[in-house]
Amino acid sequence: MSFPYFSHTSALATLFFACAAVAAAESSEKPNIILVMADDMGWGQTGYRNHPLLKTPHLDAMAANGLRFERFYAGGPVCSPTRASVLTGRSHDRTGVLQHGYALRLQEKTLPQALKSAGYVTGHFGKWHLNGLRGPGVPIFADDPYSPGAFGFDEWVSVTNFYDTDPLMSRNGEFEEFTGDSSEIGVDEAVNFLDKHRGSGKPMFSVIWYGTPHSPFRASDADRAPFAHLDAESADHHGELVAMDRSIGTLRAKLREFGLEKDTLLVFCSDNGGLPKITPATVGGLRGFKGSVYEGGLRVPGIMEWPGTITPRVTEYPACVMDLFPTVVDLLGLPGEVMIKPVDGISLRPLFAGEKKERGAPIGFRYQKQRALIDDRYKLVSADLQKGEFALYDLVEDPAETTDLSATKPEVMAEMKAQFLAWDATMEASFAGRDYPGGTLSPPDPEPIAWYETDRYRPYEAVWRERWEFLPYYQGTKGFGIGKGKGNVKAKGKEKSK
């Protein structure tokens, strides 16, 4: 069989430009997507929420130009669980990520995998913490079976966990030393990614996961100067947030410089609530902190910006990180099969053009023995499910959760408790692997372990033990310690969150 071919230059040119036009049209229908997440930033730590000291002009500008959520929730009250929820649209226990440092199951379907199948180029920059390793962030090996690349990221400049000033990172498995503030480094790498691919005709998906303001706290002299009257940790903590906010300004400015701002959905949130022992308080008057399923541990800053598409305003609509994947699926018209069922989030796309009064779908949380279920107005909380005790709060009238209404609102209490128990039963089935092909978990979940207790990282000890961020762990004054069996503690087996 013979095939016709073009022998004329103009015909070739016509074909080339026609293909380019189709690619450009397809790209314009698929927005660039950037998900930015702080590490341990509390609900009250923004200028737009009237923090008494901290100025966040770039986040304030993003909030004024976008959809600012007053009730935006993390996936869980600590870091790894929320990251699993962002990538899957599912509550973290379903994915096997019960606690910090647990690995995301390889059987899960992720947002970057779905976007790759839709023609996106994908990049991850910053904290990962989904490969089963605990301890301060270190570079990820190229052949790590739970690396960002294993879950759909084409390019990554990442570390296992939180990272700080002058970090060691991994560029697709190649170890690399950086100089400067960690937030600005993460954004610079993401900007380079955008610059590299913006002329390719492919839409771009990038994740920027900061290590700020997670401890240890270290800020530049200039960034901590406005807080010099505070204790040292609080001053550095807030100084890190100043640098993080500045990096948000860099990112938004680059989107405008590249002409991408109207073609880009930009999302900002935090991975869990704020920290205790920081002055001024981090959670804006809410109850609880990181590690708690009260509002202070779960409610976080949340902003979506997309000029020309999202109508700027403040909303009281309850939303969560589990909603991000379903929102993208809805925006792009992707098949439902790109997500593992059941999905705990819903699409937020209807909010882009106007307000919705009711979510109509409760948001559930599990963490250790704690449980919570949130609907449009009320919240059911159990501080210890094993004791069988629940409290009921009205989040509209009482966001600080000071008054238990379980006795005065028995009908609401009974309805929410029934909803919770039904949802919690599905979580048990998911954790057991029933959502996967054949209804089984394969491979089994790896045990979480501190990287400095593994043989893989031991050859780096002689050099790394002198680094300021690692030294306390090597000396055993923080974490489990390392070396010669002193202070080492084996990782505990995975336990259900019952």
DRENVO-987930 format. One record per residue (C-alpha): chain; residue in one letter; residue number from 1; x, y, z. Coordinates in Angstrom, 2 decimals, always signed. Example, Ala and Ser with C-alpha at 12.3 -4.5 7.8 and 13.67 -1.06 7.14 Angstrom:
2
c / r / k / c1 / c2 / c3
A / A / 1 / +12.30 / -4.50 / +7.80
A / S / 2 / +13.67 / -1.06 / +7.14
//
This chain:
498
c / r / k / c1 / c2 / c3
A / M / 1 / +0.00 / +0.00 / +0.00
A / S / 2 / +1.29 / +3.44 / -0.86
A / F / 3 / +0.66 / +6.61 / +1.05
A / P / 4 / +0.43 / +10.14 / -0.39
A / Y / 5 / +3.07 / +12.53 / +0.77
A / F / 6 / +3.57 / +16.30 / +0.53
A / S / 7 / +6.30 / +17.47 / -1.81
A / H / 8 / +5.50 / +21.15 / -1.61
A / T / 9 / +6.89 / +23.33 / +1.18
A / S / 10 / +3.73 / +25.43 / +1.48
A / A / 11 / +1.64 / +22.31 / +1.97
A / L / 12 / +3.92 / +21.20 / +4.76
A / A / 13 / +3.70 / +24.63 / +6.32
A / T / 14 / -0.08 / +24.58 / +6.07
A / L / 15 / -0.22 / +21.23 / +7.81
A / F / 16 / +2.22 / +22.38 / +10.52
A / F / 17 / +0.27 / +25.53 / +11.36
A / A / 18 / -3.03 / +23.67 / +11.29
A / C / 19 / -1.68 / +21.18 / +13.84
A / A / 20 / -0.29 / +24.00 / +15.93
A / A / 21 / -3.66 / +25.74 / +15.87
A / V / 22 / -5.42 / +22.57 / +17.06
A / A / 23 / -2.87 / +22.14 / +19.85
A / A / 24 / -3.29 / +25.77 / +20.90
A / A / 25 / -7.07 / +25.42 / +20.91
A / E / 26 / -6.89 / +22.28 / +23.02
A / S / 27 / -4.49 / +24.00 / +25.44
A / S / 28 / -6.74 / +27.06 / +25.82
A / E / 29 / -9.61 / +24.78 / +26.85
A / K / 30 / -7.44 / +23.25 / +29.54
A / P / 31 / -6.30 / +25.76 / +32.14
A / N / 32 / -2.92 / +25.56 / +33.77
A / I / 33 / -3.35 / +24.43 / +37.36
A / I / 34 / -1.09 / +25.35 / +40.28
A / L / 35 / -1.68 / +24.01 / +43.78
A / V / 36 / +0.27 / +25.80 / +46.51
A / M / 37 / +0.26 / +24.59 / +50.11
A / A / 38 / +1.85 / +25.92 / +53.27
A / D / 39 / +3.12 / +23.60 / +56.00
A / D / 40 / +1.57 / +24.24 / +59.46
A / M / 41 / +0.12 / +27.67 / +58.65
A / G / 42 / -2.89 / +28.46 / +60.85
A / W / 43 / -6.25 / +29.89 / +59.83
A / G / 44 / -5.50 / +33.19 / +61.53
A / Q / 45 / -2.07 / +33.81 / +59.98
A / T / 46 / -2.94 / +36.22 / +57.18
A / G / 47 / -3.27 / +39.95 / +56.89
A / Y / 48 / -6.78 / +39.63 / +55.45
A / R / 49 / -7.88 / +37.94 / +58.70
A / N / 50 / -6.48 / +40.90 / +60.64
A / H / 51 / -3.44 / +39.26 / +62.20
A / P / 52 / -2.10 / +41.73 / +64.79
A / L / 53 / +1.51 / +41.62 / +63.52
A / L / 54 / +1.95 / +39.58 / +60.35
A / K / 55 / +1.62 / +41.30 / +56.99
A / T / 56 / +0.78 / +39.14 / +53.96
A / P / 57 / +0.22 / +41.64 / +51.14
A / H / 58 / +0.51 / +39.09 / +48.33
A / L / 59 / -1.90 / +36.60 / +49.85
A / D / 60 / -4.21 / +39.53 / +50.62
A / A / 61 / -4.08 / +40.57 / +46.96
A / M / 62 / -4.75 / +37.00 / +45.84
A / A / 63 / -7.72 / +36.80 / +48.22
A / A / 64 / -9.11 / +40.13 / +47.00
A / N / 65 / -8.84 / +38.99 / +43.38
A / G / 66 / -10.14 / +35.47 / +43.96
A / L / 67 / -12.50 / +33.28 / +45.92
A / R / 68 / -11.57 / +33.47 / +49.58
A / F / 69 / -12.92 / +30.63 / +51.72
A / E / 70 / -13.68 / +31.34 / +55.35
A / R / 71 / -14.38 / +27.64 / +55.92
A / F / 72 / -11.71 / +25.73 / +54.04
A / Y / 73 / -10.52 / +22.45 / +55.53
A / A / 74 / -7.37 / +20.36 / +55.30
A / G / 75 / -7.70 / +16.63 / +54.65
A / G / 76 / -6.52 / +15.88 / +58.18
A / P / 77 / -4.91 / +17.67 / +61.14
A / V / 78 / -1.32 / +16.71 / +60.14
A / C / 79 / +0.75 / +16.87 / +56.97
A / S / 80 / +0.99 / +13.54 / +55.09
A / P / 81 / -2.74 / +12.79 / +55.39
A / T / 82 / -3.70 / +16.08 / +53.75
A / R / 83 / -1.21 / +15.55 / +50.93
A / A / 84 / -2.76 / +12.15 / +50.20
A / S / 85 / -6.21 / +13.76 / +50.13
A / V / 86 / -5.08 / +16.49 / +47.71
A / L / 87 / -3.76 / +13.93 / +45.24
A / T / 88 / -6.66 / +11.46 / +45.44
A / G / 89 / -9.83 / +13.37 / +46.38
A / R / 90 / -10.27 / +10.84 / +49.18
A / S / 91 / -10.06 / +10.93 / +52.94
A / H / 92 / -6.53 / +9.91 / +53.86
A / D / 93 / -7.37 / +6.72 / +55.76
A / R / 94 / -8.77 / +5.27 / +52.54
A / T / 95 / -5.33 / +5.68 / +50.95
A / G / 96 / -3.40 / +4.07 / +53.81
A / V / 97 / -1.94 / +7.38 / +55.02
A / L / 98 / -3.02 / +7.29 / +58.65
A / Q / 99 / -0.36 / +9.57 / +60.06
A / H / 100 / +2.61 / +11.69 / +59.11
A / G / 101 / +5.28 / +9.73 / +57.27
A / Y / 102 / +3.01 / +7.02 / +55.88
A / A / 103 / +3.36 / +6.10 / +52.20
A / L / 104 / +0.60 / +6.71 / +49.68
A / R / 105 / -0.61 / +3.39 / +48.28
A / L / 106 / +0.53 / +2.62 / +44.75
A / Q / 107 / -2.97 / +1.38 / +43.91
A / E / 108 / -4.40 / +4.86 / +44.36
A / K / 109 / -5.20 / +6.97 / +41.29
A / T / 110 / -3.83 / +10.50 / +41.52
A / L / 111 / -4.55 / +13.93 / +40.14
A / P / 112 / -1.22 / +14.24 / +38.27
A / Q / 113 / -1.81 / +10.84 / +36.65
A / A / 114 / -5.24 / +11.98 / +35.48
A / L / 115 / -3.83 / +15.22 / +34.11
A / K / 116 / -0.99 / +13.44 / +32.31
A / S / 117 / -3.60 / +11.32 / +30.55
A / A / 118 / -5.31 / +14.57 / +29.53
A / G / 119 / -2.14 / +15.94 / +27.93
A / Y / 120 / -0.70 / +17.96 / +30.81
A / V / 121 / +2.96 / +18.23 / +31.73
A / T / 122 / +3.28 / +17.82 / +35.51
A / G / 123 / +5.75 / +19.03 / +38.15
A / H / 124 / +6.19 / +18.77 / +41.92
A / F / 125 / +8.28 / +21.24 / +43.91
A / G / 126 / +9.05 / +21.07 / +47.62
A / K / 127 / +7.85 / +18.83 / +50.41
A / W / 128 / +6.61 / +15.35 / +49.44
A / H / 129 / +6.15 / +13.26 / +52.63
A / L / 130 / +4.26 / +10.43 / +50.95
A / N / 131 / +7.05 / +7.88 / +50.66
A / G / 132 / +6.98 / +6.41 / +54.15
A / L / 133 / +9.98 / +8.30 / +55.55
A / R / 134 / +9.98 / +10.43 / +58.68
A / G / 135 / +12.49 / +12.99 / +59.89
A / P / 136 / +13.53 / +16.32 / +58.35
A / G / 137 / +13.41 / +16.50 / +54.57
A / V / 138 / +16.21 / +14.86 / +52.61
A / P / 139 / +16.63 / +14.23 / +48.87
A / I / 140 / +14.54 / +11.43 / +47.35
A / F / 141 / +16.29 / +8.66 / +45.44
A / A / 142 / +15.43 / +8.26 / +41.76
A / D / 143 / +14.43 / +4.62 / +42.28
A / D / 144 / +12.31 / +5.26 / +45.37
A / P / 145 / +9.12 / +3.30 / +44.58
A / Y / 146 / +7.05 / +6.01 / +46.27
A / S / 147 / +8.71 / +9.07 / +44.68
A / P / 148 / +6.69 / +11.88 / +43.08
A / G / 149 / +7.47 / +10.30 / +39.72
A / A / 150 / +5.69 / +7.10 / +40.76
A / F / 151 / +2.46 / +9.06 / +41.15
A / G / 152 / +2.44 / +10.98 / +37.88
A / F / 153 / +4.90 / +13.86 / +38.15
A / D / 154 / +7.10 / +14.28 / +35.07
A / E / 155 / +9.54 / +16.58 / +36.85
A / W / 156 / +10.23 / +17.06 / +40.53
A / V / 157 / +12.55 / +18.99 / +42.77
A / S / 158 / +11.55 / +17.51 / +46.09
A / V / 159 / +12.46 / +16.41 / +49.60
A / T / 160 / +11.00 / +13.72 / +51.82
A / N / 161 / +9.56 / +16.13 / +54.40
A / F / 162 / +9.84 / +19.73 / +55.61
A / Y / 163 / +12.78 / +21.76 / +54.33
A / D / 164 / +14.34 / +25.03 / +55.41
A / T / 165 / +17.08 / +27.52 / +54.58
A / D / 166 / +19.78 / +26.28 / +52.15
A / P / 167 / +18.17 / +22.86 / +51.63
A / L / 168 / +19.39 / +19.66 / +50.06
A / M / 169 / +16.84 / +18.55 / +47.45
A / S / 170 / +16.43 / +15.99 / +44.69
A / R / 171 / +15.94 / +16.88 / +41.03
A / N / 172 / +14.33 / +13.73 / +39.65
A / G / 173 / +16.68 / +11.71 / +41.85
A / E / 174 / +19.84 / +13.78 / +41.46
A / F / 175 / +20.88 / +15.33 / +44.78
A / E / 176 / +21.37 / +19.08 / +44.63
A / E / 177 / +22.29 / +21.74 / +47.18
A / F / 178 / +20.40 / +25.04 / +47.15
A / T / 179 / +21.03 / +28.41 / +48.75
A / G / 180 / +18.36 / +30.72 / +50.08
A / D / 181 / +14.90 / +30.70 / +51.63
A / S / 182 / +13.06 / +27.42 / +51.08
A / S / 183 / +9.79 / +29.02 / +49.94
A / E / 184 / +11.52 / +31.14 / +47.35
A / I / 185 / +13.51 / +28.13 / +46.13
A / G / 186 / +10.33 / +26.11 / +45.61
A / V / 187 / +8.62 / +28.92 / +43.71
A / D / 188 / +11.71 / +29.62 / +41.60
A / E / 189 / +11.78 / +25.97 / +40.50
A / A / 190 / +8.08 / +26.06 / +39.70
A / V / 191 / +8.54 / +29.28 / +37.71
A / N / 192 / +11.37 / +27.66 / +35.75
A / F / 193 / +9.02 / +24.77 / +35.00
A / L / 194 / +6.34 / +27.15 / +33.74
A / D / 195 / +8.83 / +29.09 / +31.65
A / K / 196 / +10.25 / +25.90 / +30.16
A / H / 197 / +6.90 / +24.49 / +29.06
A / R / 198 / +4.71 / +27.54 / +28.37
A / G / 199 / +5.54 / +27.52 / +24.68
A / S / 200 / +5.02 / +23.79 / +24.22
A / G / 201 / +1.29 / +23.91 / +23.58
A / K / 202 / +0.74 / +21.62 / +26.55
A / P / 203 / -1.22 / +22.76 / +29.60
A / M / 204 / +0.82 / +22.70 / +32.82
A / F / 205 / +0.11 / +21.29 / +36.27
A / S / 206 / +2.43 / +22.16 / +39.13
A / V / 207 / +2.35 / +21.49 / +42.85
A / I / 208 / +4.30 / +23.74 / +45.22
A / W / 209 / +4.40 / +22.33 / +48.74
A / Y / 210 / +6.28 / +24.62 / +51.11
A / G / 211 / +8.21 / +23.58 / +54.20
A / T / 212 / +7.12 / +26.85 / +55.84
A / P / 213 / +6.31 / +27.56 / +58.63
A / H / 214 / +7.03 / +24.05 / +59.95
A / S / 215 / +9.70 / +23.82 / +62.65
A / P / 216 / +12.65 / +24.25 / +62.89
A / F / 217 / +12.15 / +27.96 / +62.35
A / R / 218 / +14.82 / +30.00 / +60.62
A / A / 219 / +14.23 / +33.30 / +58.84
A / S / 220 / +16.55 / +35.95 / +57.47
A / D / 221 / +17.42 / +38.89 / +59.70
A / A / 222 / +15.33 / +41.20 / +57.54
A / D / 223 / +12.26 / +38.96 / +57.58
A / R / 224 / +12.34 / +38.41 / +61.34
A / A / 225 / +13.09 / +42.05 / +62.19
A / P / 226 / +9.41 / +43.15 / +62.54
A / F / 227 / +8.98 / +40.44 / +65.19
A / A / 228 / +12.18 / +41.02 / +67.18
A / H / 229 / +10.16 / +41.76 / +70.34
A / L / 230 / +8.75 / +38.21 / +70.31
A / D / 231 / +10.46 / +35.08 / +71.59
A / A / 232 / +13.04 / +33.71 / +69.15
A / E / 233 / +10.91 / +30.85 / +67.80
A / S / 234 / +7.89 / +33.06 / +67.24
A / A / 235 / +10.02 / +35.69 / +65.50
A / D / 236 / +11.55 / +33.16 / +63.11
A / H / 237 / +8.20 / +31.46 / +62.57
A / H / 238 / +6.59 / +34.70 / +61.43
A / G / 239 / +9.68 / +35.67 / +59.46
A / E / 240 / +9.33 / +32.44 / +57.46
A / L / 241 / +5.75 / +33.43 / +56.62
A / V / 242 / +6.95 / +36.82 / +55.38
A / A / 243 / +9.28 / +35.08 / +52.93
A / M / 244 / +6.55 / +32.64 / +51.90
A / D / 245 / +4.17 / +35.50 / +51.17
A / R / 246 / +6.87 / +37.21 / +49.10
A / S / 247 / +7.25 / +34.03 / +47.06
A / I / 248 / +3.49 / +34.07 / +46.37
A / G / 249 / +4.01 / +37.56 / +45.00
A / T / 250 / +6.80 / +36.28 / +42.76
A / L / 251 / +4.60 / +33.48 / +41.43
A / R / 252 / +1.65 / +35.76 / +40.68
A / A / 253 / +3.91 / +38.35 / +39.04
A / K / 254 / +5.48 / +35.69 / +36.81
A / L / 255 / +2.07 / +34.43 / +35.73
A / R / 256 / +1.27 / +37.97 / +34.58
A / E / 257 / +4.69 / +38.39 / +32.95
A / F / 258 / +4.22 / +35.12 / +31.03
A / G / 259 / +0.68 / +36.09 / +30.03
A / L / 260 / -0.71 / +33.05 / +31.84
A / E / 261 / -2.76 / +34.59 / +34.63
A / K / 262 / -6.12 / +34.32 / +32.80
A / D / 263 / -5.37 / +30.75 / +31.76
A / T / 264 / -4.36 / +29.52 / +35.21
A / L / 265 / -6.28 / +28.24 / +38.20
A / L / 266 / -4.14 / +29.08 / +41.24
A / V / 267 / -5.05 / +27.53 / +44.60
A / F / 268 / -3.53 / +28.26 / +48.02
A / C / 269 / -4.14 / +26.50 / +51.32
A / S / 270 / -2.33 / +24.97 / +54.30
A / D / 271 / -1.89 / +21.29 / +55.11
A / N / 272 / -3.31 / +21.53 / +58.64
A / G / 273 / -4.09 / +24.01 / +61.37
A / G / 274 / -1.63 / +26.20 / +63.20
A / L / 275 / +0.92 / +25.43 / +65.89
A / P / 276 / +0.68 / +25.98 / +69.65
A / K / 277 / +3.29 / +27.94 / +71.63
A / I / 278 / +3.61 / +30.61 / +68.92
A / T / 279 / +2.92 / +34.25 / +69.82
A / P / 280 / +0.52 / +35.70 / +68.68
A / A / 281 / -1.72 / +32.63 / +68.43
A / T / 282 / -1.91 / +30.98 / +65.02
A / V / 283 / -5.53 / +29.84 / +64.72
A / G / 284 / -7.50 / +33.11 / +64.82
A / G / 285 / -9.51 / +32.29 / +67.93
A / L / 286 / -10.52 / +28.77 / +66.91
A / R / 287 / -10.33 / +25.79 / +69.27
A / G / 288 / -7.39 / +23.39 / +69.01
A / F / 289 / -4.20 / +23.26 / +66.96
A / K / 290 / -2.37 / +20.91 / +64.61
A / G / 291 / -3.17 / +17.32 / +65.56
A / S / 292 / -6.73 / +18.10 / +66.65
A / V / 293 / -10.03 / +17.64 / +64.76
A / Y / 294 / -11.39 / +20.79 / +66.34
A / E / 295 / -11.53 / +23.76 / +63.97
A / G / 296 / -8.07 / +25.03 / +64.89
A / G / 297 / -6.53 / +21.78 / +63.66
A / L / 298 / -8.53 / +21.49 / +60.43
A / R / 299 / -9.68 / +24.91 / +59.22
A / V / 300 / -6.98 / +26.60 / +57.13
A / P / 301 / -6.54 / +29.56 / +54.78
A / G / 302 / -8.04 / +28.75 / +51.38
A / I / 303 / -8.02 / +30.84 / +48.19
A / M / 304 / -8.79 / +30.10 / +44.54
A / E / 305 / -7.78 / +32.66 / +41.93
A / W / 306 / -8.57 / +32.56 / +38.20
A / P / 307 / -8.94 / +36.07 / +36.71
A / G / 308 / -11.90 / +36.35 / +34.37
A / T / 309 / -13.34 / +33.00 / +35.44
A / I / 310 / -13.75 / +33.10 / +39.22
A / T / 311 / -15.84 / +35.97 / +40.57
A / P / 312 / -13.86 / +37.58 / +43.45
A / R / 313 / -15.61 / +37.42 / +46.82
A / V / 314 / -15.55 / +35.90 / +50.31
A / T / 315 / -17.58 / +32.73 / +50.81
A / E / 316 / -18.77 / +30.87 / +53.89
A / Y / 317 / -19.31 / +27.74 / +51.79
A / P / 318 / -17.55 / +24.79 / +53.48
A / A / 319 / -14.89 / +23.27 / +51.20
A / C / 320 / -11.86 / +21.02 / +51.62
A / V / 321 / -8.77 / +19.73 / +49.84
A / M / 322 / -10.67 / +16.57 / +48.86
A / D / 323 / -12.68 / +18.82 / +46.54
A / L / 324 / -9.70 / +19.78 / +44.37
A / F / 325 / -9.46 / +16.58 / +42.30
A / P / 326 / -13.25 / +16.42 / +41.64
A / T / 327 / -13.19 / +20.11 / +40.67
A / V / 328 / -10.48 / +19.48 / +38.07
A / V / 329 / -12.34 / +16.42 / +36.75
A / D / 330 / -15.44 / +18.59 / +36.34
A / L / 331 / -13.54 / +21.46 / +34.69
A / L / 332 / -11.90 / +19.22 / +32.11
A / G / 333 / -14.72 / +16.76 / +31.60
A / L / 334 / -12.51 / +13.84 / +32.55
A / P / 335 / -14.05 / +10.38 / +32.94
A / G / 336 / -14.97 / +9.38 / +36.45
A / E / 337 / -12.65 / +6.39 / +36.17
A / V / 338 / -9.63 / +8.62 / +36.77
A / M / 339 / -10.52 / +8.53 / +40.48
A / I / 340 / -10.74 / +5.58 / +42.85
A / K / 341 / -14.20 / +5.32 / +44.39
A / P / 342 / -15.52 / +6.27 / +46.81
A / V / 343 / -14.47 / +9.91 / +46.48
A / D / 344 / -14.99 / +12.18 / +49.50
A / G / 345 / -14.78 / +15.53 / +47.72
A / I / 346 / -17.18 / +17.30 / +45.37
A / S / 347 / -16.67 / +19.78 / +42.53
A / L / 348 / -16.36 / +23.44 / +43.51
A / R / 349 / -16.84 / +24.59 / +39.92
A / P / 350 / -20.40 / +25.90 / +40.57
A / L / 351 / -18.87 / +28.40 / +43.00
A / F / 352 / -16.72 / +30.00 / +40.31
A / A / 353 / -19.56 / +32.08 / +38.86
A / G / 354 / -21.71 / +32.66 / +41.92
A / E / 355 / -22.56 / +31.75 / +45.47
A / K / 356 / -24.11 / +28.49 / +46.64
A / K / 357 / -25.79 / +28.44 / +50.02
A / E / 358 / -25.46 / +24.77 / +50.85
A / R / 359 / -22.83 / +22.14 / +50.19
A / G / 360 / -25.26 / +19.32 / +50.79
A / A / 361 / -22.48 / +16.78 / +51.35
A / P / 362 / -20.85 / +16.43 / +54.79
A / I / 363 / -17.06 / +16.34 / +55.22
A / G / 364 / -15.68 / +13.60 / +57.45
A / F / 365 / -12.39 / +13.40 / +59.35
A / R / 366 / -10.52 / +10.59 / +61.13
A / Y / 367 / -7.29 / +10.96 / +63.00
A / Q / 368 / -6.08 / +8.44 / +65.55
A / K / 369 / -8.99 / +8.10 / +68.01
A / Q / 370 / -10.55 / +11.40 / +66.97
A / R / 371 / -13.50 / +11.82 / +64.59
A / A / 372 / -15.45 / +14.74 / +63.13
A / L / 373 / -18.24 / +15.31 / +60.61
A / I / 374 / -18.98 / +18.77 / +59.26
A / D / 375 / -22.08 / +19.88 / +57.36
A / D / 376 / -23.28 / +23.29 / +56.26
A / R / 377 / -23.98 / +24.45 / +59.82
A / Y / 378 / -23.19 / +21.81 / +62.43
A / K / 379 / -20.18 / +19.75 / +63.44
A / L / 380 / -20.13 / +16.39 / +65.19
A / V / 381 / -16.94 / +15.71 / +67.19
A / S / 382 / -15.59 / +12.76 / +69.11
A / A / 383 / -12.31 / +13.32 / +70.93
A / D / 384 / -12.08 / +9.54 / +71.52
A / L / 385 / -14.30 / +7.29 / +69.44
A / Q / 386 / -13.54 / +4.32 / +71.67
A / K / 387 / -15.40 / +6.04 / +74.50
A / G / 388 / -18.46 / +6.53 / +72.29
A / E / 389 / -18.86 / +10.17 / +73.30
A / F / 390 / -19.88 / +12.85 / +70.79
A / A / 391 / -20.38 / +16.61 / +70.98
A / L / 392 / -22.33 / +18.85 / +68.59
A / Y / 393 / -21.39 / +22.43 / +67.67
A / D / 394 / -23.04 / +25.15 / +65.61
A / L / 395 / -20.18 / +26.47 / +63.44
A / V / 396 / -22.22 / +29.43 / +62.19
A / E / 397 / -22.99 / +30.81 / +65.65
A / D / 398 / -20.10 / +29.22 / +67.54
A / P / 399 / -17.03 / +28.69 / +65.31
A / A / 400 / -14.82 / +28.43 / +68.42
A / E / 401 / -16.75 / +25.30 / +69.49
A / T / 402 / -17.47 / +26.44 / +73.03
A / T / 403 / -21.04 / +25.14 / +73.50
A / D / 404 / -22.04 / +21.49 / +73.11
A / L / 405 / -25.56 / +21.29 / +71.67
A / S / 406 / -25.93 / +17.50 / +71.77
A / A / 407 / -28.55 / +17.69 / +74.55
A / T / 408 / -30.49 / +20.66 / +73.15
A / K / 409 / -30.46 / +19.55 / +69.49
A / P / 410 / -31.15 / +15.78 / +69.79
A / E / 411 / -32.61 / +15.44 / +66.27
A / V / 412 / -29.58 / +17.07 / +64.64
A / M / 413 / -27.30 / +14.99 / +66.85
A / A / 414 / -29.00 / +11.72 / +65.91
A / E / 415 / -29.00 / +12.51 / +62.19
A / M / 416 / -25.32 / +13.51 / +62.10
A / K / 417 / -24.27 / +10.53 / +64.19
A / A / 418 / -26.06 / +8.18 / +61.78
A / Q / 419 / -24.38 / +9.91 / +58.82
A / F / 420 / -21.01 / +9.64 / +60.50
A / L / 421 / -21.30 / +5.95 / +61.36
A / A / 422 / -22.30 / +5.11 / +57.77
A / W / 423 / -19.34 / +7.08 / +56.39
A / D / 424 / -16.94 / +5.62 / +58.94
A / A / 425 / -17.91 / +2.08 / +57.92
A / T / 426 / -16.94 / +2.84 / +54.31
A / M / 427 / -13.59 / +4.08 / +55.57
A / E / 428 / -12.88 / +0.75 / +57.24
A / A / 429 / -13.63 / -1.07 / +53.97
A / S / 430 / -11.35 / +1.26 / +52.03
A / F / 431 / -8.48 / +0.87 / +54.47
A / A / 432 / -8.80 / -2.91 / +54.10
A / G / 433 / -8.30 / -2.54 / +50.32
A / R / 434 / -11.89 / -3.18 / +49.17
A / D / 435 / -11.75 / -0.24 / +46.72
A / Y / 436 / -8.98 / -1.80 / +44.63
A / P / 437 / -9.20 / -4.42 / +41.86
A / G / 438 / -10.01 / -7.78 / +43.40
A / G / 439 / -10.80 / -6.03 / +46.69
A / T / 440 / -7.28 / -6.59 / +47.97
A / L / 441 / -4.31 / -4.46 / +48.96
A / S / 442 / -1.16 / -5.06 / +46.90
A / P / 443 / +1.60 / -4.43 / +47.74
A / P / 444 / +1.17 / -4.28 / +51.52
A / D / 445 / +1.74 / -0.93 / +53.19
A / P / 446 / +5.38 / -0.30 / +54.07
A / E / 447 / +6.18 / +0.52 / +57.67
A / P / 448 / +6.93 / +4.21 / +58.22
A / I / 449 / +10.50 / +4.76 / +59.36
A / A / 450 / +12.86 / +7.68 / +59.93
A / W / 451 / +15.27 / +8.00 / +57.01
A / Y / 452 / +18.24 / +8.26 / +59.38
A / E / 453 / +17.42 / +4.74 / +60.61
A / T / 454 / +17.74 / +3.22 / +57.14
A / D / 455 / +20.85 / +1.76 / +55.52
A / R / 456 / +20.08 / +3.66 / +52.31
A / Y / 457 / +20.91 / +7.05 / +53.81
A / R / 458 / +23.63 / +5.93 / +56.23
A / P / 459 / +26.54 / +6.62 / +53.79
A / Y / 460 / +25.67 / +10.33 / +53.94
A / E / 461 / +25.93 / +10.57 / +57.73
A / A / 462 / +29.53 / +11.80 / +57.84
A / V / 463 / +28.65 / +14.91 / +55.81
A / W / 464 / +25.04 / +15.47 / +56.75
A / R / 465 / +25.42 / +15.23 / +60.51
A / E / 466 / +27.04 / +18.68 / +60.51
A / R / 467 / +24.09 / +20.35 / +58.77
A / W / 468 / +22.10 / +22.50 / +61.17
A / E / 469 / +18.72 / +21.00 / +60.31
A / F / 470 / +19.91 / +17.39 / +60.73
A / L / 471 / +22.25 / +17.72 / +63.70
A / P / 472 / +19.61 / +17.40 / +66.46
A / Y / 473 / +18.39 / +14.15 / +64.92
A / Y / 474 / +21.84 / +12.65 / +64.57
A / Q / 475 / +22.63 / +13.58 / +68.16
A / G / 476 / +19.43 / +12.01 / +69.39
A / T / 477 / +18.18 / +15.24 / +71.00
A / K / 478 / +15.23 / +15.23 / +68.63
A / G / 479 / +13.51 / +12.35 / +66.91
A / F / 480 / +14.85 / +8.84 / +67.46
A / G / 481 / +18.59 / +9.37 / +67.17
A / I / 482 / +20.89 / +7.41 / +64.89
A / G / 483 / +24.00 / +5.31 / +64.78
A / K / 484 / +25.43 / +2.34 / +66.69
A / G / 485 / +22.02 / +1.37 / +67.99
A / K / 486 / +21.89 / +4.29 / +70.44
A / G / 487 / +18.47 / +5.78 / +70.77
A / N / 488 / +17.13 / +3.94 / +67.76
A / V / 489 / +13.48 / +2.97 / +67.91
A / K / 490 / +11.88 / +0.68 / +65.38
A / A / 491 / +8.87 / +2.11 / +63.58
A / K / 492 / +5.66 / +0.91 / +65.09
A / G / 493 / +3.41 / -1.31 / +63.00
A / K / 494 / +0.51 / +0.33 / +61.20
A / E / 495 / -2.59 / +0.40 / +63.33
A / K / 496 / -6.11 / +1.21 / +62.32
A / S / 497 / -7.45 / +4.53 / +63.52
A / K / 498 / -10.25 / +2.93 / +65.49
//
